[in-house]
């Protein structure tokens, strides 16, 4: 999974800081490093992996609790998505691309992203038929990938 975004990281970070400032919320250098790790990551990451990468890549002392608080903050702003991985792990990714869902291999833990217009339309119809306003959804399919079969 290689992420291709239409804007470079500096533009992304500048826009994020403007958005946070307009909302009268607090930003920190630690949040900037977390966003940088997520932006350039080619995989979904746990909070522990994010912490480790910041320490190793940027030689910045950051605690796991800080990362968890930041991830909650980013989720509330809809900047980051959280995916339930295997073994109760939480995996994070930036929300910079179109909505997509996930397949997770229970053997090798590979994550495959996919989009399906039929599934998206079906969810909208189910919500509408139940007088429900659909705000968001998460679909994760667990199984065995082709390589592990």
C-alpha positions as CSV (number, residue, x, y, z in Angstrom):
1,X,0.0,0.0,0.0
2,X,1.8,3.1,-1.2
3,X,0.1,6.4,-0.3
4,X,-0.1,9.1,-2.9
5,X,-1.4,12.4,-1.7
6,X,-2.1,15.4,-3.8
7,X,-0.4,17.8,-1.4
8,X,3.1,17.7,0.1
9,X,3.6,17.3,3.8
10,X,4.5,20.9,4.5
11,X,1.2,22.0,2.9
12,X,-0.7,19.4,4.7
13,X,0.8,20.4,8.1
14,X,0.2,24.1,7.4
15,X,-3.5,23.4,6.6
16,X,-3.8,21.2,9.7
17,X,-2.3,24.0,12.0
18,X,-4.7,26.6,10.4
19,X,-7.7,24.2,11.0
20,X,-6.7,23.6,14.7
21,X,-6.2,27.3,15.3
22,X,-9.6,28.2,13.8
23,X,-11.2,25.6,16.2
24,X,-9.3,27.2,19.1
25,X,-7.6,23.9,19.9
26,X,-4.0,23.3,21.0
27,X,-1.3,21.9,18.7
28,X,2.1,20.6,19.8
29,X,5.4,19.6,18.1
30,X,4.6,16.0,19.2
31,X,1.4,16.1,17.1
32,X,3.4,17.4,14.2
33,X,5.8,14.4,14.4
34,X,3.0,12.0,14.7
35,X,1.4,13.4,11.6
36,X,4.7,13.2,9.8
37,X,5.2,9.5,10.7
38,X,1.6,8.7,9.5
39,X,1.9,10.8,6.3
40,X,5.0,9.0,5.1
41,X,4.1,5.5,6.4
42,X,3.3,2.9,3.8
43,X,1.4,0.9,6.3
44,X,-1.2,1.1,9.1
45,X,0.6,1.7,12.4
46,X,-0.1,1.0,16.1
47,X,0.5,3.8,18.7
48,X,3.6,1.8,19.9
49,X,5.0,1.8,16.3
50,X,4.4,5.5,16.0
51,X,6.2,6.2,19.3
52,X,9.1,4.0,18.3
53,X,9.4,5.6,14.8
54,X,9.4,9.1,16.2
55,X,12.1,8.2,18.8
56,X,14.3,6.4,16.2
57,X,13.8,8.7,13.2
58,X,13.7,12.1,14.8
59,X,15.4,11.4,18.2
60,X,12.5,13.0,20.0
61,X,11.5,11.7,23.4
62,X,7.7,11.1,23.2
63,X,5.6,8.9,25.5
64,X,3.0,6.4,24.5
65,X,0.3,8.2,26.5
66,X,1.1,11.3,24.4
67,X,0.6,9.4,21.2
68,X,-2.7,7.8,22.4
69,X,-4.0,11.3,23.4
70,X,-3.0,12.7,20.0
71,X,-4.6,9.8,18.2
72,X,-7.9,10.5,20.0
73,X,-7.6,14.2,19.1
74,X,-6.9,13.3,15.5
75,X,-9.8,10.9,15.4
76,X,-12.2,13.5,16.7
77,X,-11.1,15.9,14.0
78,X,-11.5,13.0,11.4
79,X,-7.9,13.4,10.4
80,X,-7.0,9.9,11.4
81,X,-8.9,6.6,11.1
82,X,-8.6,3.7,13.6
83,X,-8.8,0.2,12.4
84,X,-9.3,-2.8,14.7
85,X,-6.4,-5.1,14.0
86,X,-5.7,-8.5,15.3
87,X,-5.0,-9.3,18.9
88,X,-6.8,-6.2,20.1
89,X,-4.4,-3.9,18.3
90,X,-5.5,-0.5,17.1
91,X,-4.1,0.5,13.7
92,X,-4.0,4.1,12.6
93,X,-3.8,5.8,9.2
94,X,-4.4,9.4,7.9
95,X,-7.7,10.2,6.3
96,X,-6.4,11.9,3.2
97,X,-7.7,9.6,0.5
98,X,-11.2,8.6,-0.5
99,X,-13.1,6.3,1.9
100,X,-12.0,2.7,1.7
101,X,-12.5,-0.5,3.7
102,X,-10.0,-3.3,4.7
103,X,-9.3,-7.0,4.5
104,X,-7.0,-8.3,7.2
105,X,-5.2,-11.7,6.9
106,X,-5.5,-13.5,10.3
107,X,-2.3,-15.5,9.4
108,X,0.3,-12.9,8.2
109,X,-1.6,-9.8,9.3
110,X,-1.4,-8.2,5.8
111,X,-3.9,-5.4,5.3
112,X,-5.5,-4.9,1.9
113,X,-7.5,-1.7,1.2
114,X,-10.5,-1.9,-1.1
115,X,-13.4,0.2,-2.3
116,X,-16.7,-1.1,-3.5
117,X,-19.5,1.1,-4.8
118,X,-22.1,-1.6,-4.4
119,X,-21.3,-1.9,-0.7
120,X,-21.3,1.9,-0.2
121,X,-24.7,2.2,-1.9
122,X,-26.1,-0.7,0.1
123,X,-25.1,0.9,3.4
124,X,-26.7,4.2,2.4
125,X,-29.9,2.4,1.5
126,X,-29.9,0.4,4.7
127,X,-29.5,3.6,6.7
128,X,-32.2,5.4,4.7
129,X,-34.7,2.5,5.0
130,X,-34.2,2.6,8.8
131,X,-34.6,6.4,9.0
132,X,-31.0,6.6,10.1
133,X,-28.5,9.3,9.1
134,X,-25.3,7.6,8.0
135,X,-22.3,9.6,9.2
136,X,-19.5,7.1,8.8
137,X,-18.8,3.4,8.7
138,X,-16.0,0.9,9.1
139,X,-15.9,-2.4,7.3
140,X,-13.1,-4.9,8.1
141,X,-13.1,-8.4,6.7
142,X,-11.0,-10.9,8.4
143,X,-9.8,-14.0,6.6
144,X,-6.8,-15.7,5.0
145,X,-5.0,-14.0,2.1
146,X,-4.0,-15.7,-1.1
147,X,-0.4,-16.0,-0.1
148,X,-1.3,-17.8,3.2
149,X,-4.0,-20.1,1.7
